[in-house]
Amino acid sequence: MNDIFNVVILGSGCAGNTAAIYTARANLQPIVFEGHEPGGQLSITTDVENFPGFPEGIMGPELVQNMRKQAERFGAQYRQDRVLHADLSKRPFALELEHGDKVKARTLIIATGASARWLNLPNEQKLIGHGVSSCATCDGFFFRGKKIMVIGGGDSAMEEANFLSRFGSEVALVHRSESFRASKIMLDRVRKNSKISFLTNTVVRDIHDTDKGFVTGVTLHNVLTKETWQRDVDGFFVAIGHIPNTKPFAGQLDLDPDGYIISHGGARTNITGVFHAGDVQDRIYRQAITASGAGCMAAIEAERFLEAEGE
Ligand code: NDP
């Protein structure tokens, strides 16, 4: 492939798919490079109950697959590939793909997302959607009256613990040291919450599950006392940060110290013709619906940009 496209969309989660629907309906024949996690974070969740329009809820993989079908119906193309190098110094932008192809983009929509950091425990990936989660807003509701554990010591962990205390019978916050990165106000709020208990200087060694693959408990280890013990847990929430997928754009796009794209208003980046959508820029909301909204914004901006350029 050595083609030039009106719109190249990087990433196939809610943001990328929505951008594809809008730009395809605008007859811009977009191409989507799916990235290393086709379907994005929804592809690894189970029930989605907060995406408007589905009163009975919908499975995450089905929702994202439907979005893709909708985009394809209007002519969007999808490729299983991802960008390794991008030259954004002049238009059209030049992209080198993992499978060796080179393509040019008149506009570029970056919807590559942010990957949740995981603990890399043996059972962790297998149990995602079956008790292990990285999103309290998405999955908290499934743990009403259950025992919940949250891992982390930053603002995300505090926010998730507080939120989850509305559902769980108890929430244990596990942090590997005694010093918290979380802001004082968030930490204080959690400390005042009678449903939340703290386990500091503690790490998780293992997650236990049933024959059917549902979380039942964990093995914990105190790094100071060297004590190791087991604890019953139904919901295991990992909140140890996210890594935005912006490596190919470092040094070209304005990124914040953690690598998130800095918005220059609307869906614009510092480079004219390059737009952002979804979690690659948004570290606050990180929801399917906000990512879809951002994909729509990026598509409209790309369309207007091309029209203004007369391309
Ligand atoms: P942070 O990087 O701030 O915190 C990550 C936490 O996870 C740290 O406590 C860290 O421990 C711990 N951690 C990292 N790796 C491991 C590991 N392998 N095992 C165990 N623990 C680990 O990430 P957050 O997602 O909490 O926050 C990111 C940014 O987003 C921050 O700037 C935050 O302020 C912001 N934010 C703001 C919110 C708000 O204002 N409402 C809500 C959520 C986030 P250690 O300290 O020991 O390294």
Residues whose N, C-alpha, C, O or C-beta is under 5 A from the ligand:
A	BS01	NDP	W118 G152 G153 G154 D155 S156 A157 E159 R176 S177 S179 R181 A239 I240 G241 H242 R283
